[in-house]
Amino acid sequence: MNSLAEKPILQKLADFLYTPAYVALIGVLTVISNIFSAELPVYTCIVLIGLFICFRGRDFLPFIPIAVGCYIAPSTGNNPGRNENSIFAPGHGGIYLLTIAAILIGCIIWRLIKDPKIGGKHFLRTKRCLTSGFLALGGAYMLAGLGSPYFFSYGFRNALFGLMQFVSLFGIYYLLCGSVQWDKAPKDYLAWVGVTMGFVLICELLGIYLTGNVIRDGEIYRKAIIAGWGHYNNIGSLMVIMLPFPFALARKSRRSSLFYLCGTLFFVGILFTCSRTSILFGVPVYLTSYITAVVTSHQSRMDKATHILTIAAAAAVALFLHDQVLKLFQILVERGIKPADRDLVYKAGLEQFLHDPVFGGTFFPVAWPDIIWSTSEAFVSVFPARWHNTIIQLLASCGIVGLAAYAFHRYQTVRLFLKNCSPDKVFVGISILALLLTSLLDCHFFNLGPALFYSATLAFMEKRLTPTSAESRGEKAAVTV
């Protein structure tokens, strides 16, 4: 490996991993997988890239777009919750995918053992200020249902789901904090990932509209908006989470107008998911991100023209296409603010909590057993229906212990955000807040993909966007000079 390191071409490829072009490459592979049902070749390519990162990459920062891209890569036809014979089933490609994933994980561990810069004692001794909160939350997850009559009946499945939740929240954070040379990490890397994945979601949504017979008689049929990894609510929520990042780049870029338009495009995409929760919280996220970018950057004449044109375009659509828009989004007009049985679900969740208030009644809903949300029995046996609200979910599943652990974790994240706060941290904070807000009416905090990105954003916020006291003094001294 030392001799290979001398090859100029390999050095160029290694440098490529820290550019927007590399993030875009992962995005293109993700779109190809999703639209053309090319999961097996795409995952193979991504694993090969991961192996190159392990053997030749400077550190593990380039795994961030891989983690997000792999989650949203499955095509509609291979949705494991709807198709028991998808490529994720053991007899149809699942064993192969597990094998190459195991190889990649083994190489990650090998690098962490052998590399003195990002592995070994350095990796283990790296300070991670959110660890105690994560461990408390993970402990509450593993104890979910303790003392209830269902703790042993759901046994392994309950523990497996709790472990997956904990690993998805803590794993990427723990890995990245110690395995990245943060002083060399591009400060906008996370924003590049957010913008790229936002465009991936736009492409996936467009593909669903073109092939899924979504518009029927001039109206959007929301139930047809299904990807291989979720439906309209999942797509909409992830788009809201990615929404602040175009504006994070707009405040710095010479082509800021382009990024303002990208952010507006993301918001339009959220509207076309027809996810009421995503639209409800997408509006304040969009406005807050837009205003923050304008306030914290120097506007050029072109920027002002972009803002005026954006407002004018919205006004023109409302004025001249009013009837067509209302018909297109008829399903949203009809449903309005009706709770869609959320009130009944919350009531059942509270009943489960009151029956077992200390540790909850396990992750599997026992007070509301008739929820049918997947046609795959094998999938439902591992992934239970959830309560569409983070607080209700914690109380019903983990009781007071779970809610207390979450409150401690949330305290630590807020403290991290407020420490040496900067405009860069504000946009990352808005993205995290978008996840937390949409999770008040849905279950996104307990979905693996959003949890993985949440974990990565916390690592990035702590290690790249929160300078130490010495670094802060050095910056102030440099400004003084």
Summary of the structure (lengths in Angstrom):
residues: 481
radius of gyration: 22.7
end to end distance: 43.6
largest distance: 68.0
contacts: 1606
relative contact order: 0.12
helix: 71%
strand: 1%
